[in-house]
């Protein structure tokens, strides 16, 4: 049981470190007026809170639309 918790913490740490490094120096407002297409194929149960925080953050910068309504 403890090894499962340790593996989850290690995965969370690795994921957060990768996101932090990949987003360094970037801004969501870099090109205002552009369409952005975040692509989420699967959200695991342990990622739901983070996913909800991400959606809340992104809603500050624009509206969500379905890709089918763009064409």
Secondary structure, DSSP 8 states (H G I E B T S, - for coil): -HHHHHHHHHHHHHHHHHHHHHHTT--TTTTTT-------S---GGGHHHHHHHHHHHGGG-----GGGT-
